[in-house]
Amino acid sequence: MTRRPINSSSIRSVGYDPDAKILEVEFRGGGVYQYFDVPKNVYEDLINASSAGRYYAVYIKNEFRFKSMK
């Protein structure tokens, strides 16, 4: 999955597969996680949030099934 850089102190890049509804998040600390069954609007809201780290913590972190990629 291709990720795009994001302006965030905690998140390095994000990618989204709209067909599979998978969100991939790469953290500046080195971890990469995939989140499943994520609606496209959540991805769009994340990349447009004034604080991507805060948006992630509130709306993604404990809301979707995930797996560590790295």
Secondary structure as GFF3:
##gff-version 3
##sequence-region A 1 70
A	DSSP	beta_strand	4	5	.	.	.	ID=ss1
A	DSSP	beta_strand	11	17	.	.	.	ID=ss2
A	DSSP	beta_strand	22	27	.	.	.	ID=ss3
A	DSSP	beta_strand	32	35	.	.	.	ID=ss4
A	DSSP	alpha_helix	40	48	.	.	.	ID=ss5
A	DSSP	alpha_helix	52	59	.	.	.	ID=ss6
A	DSSP	beta_strand	66	68	.	.	.	ID=ss7
###
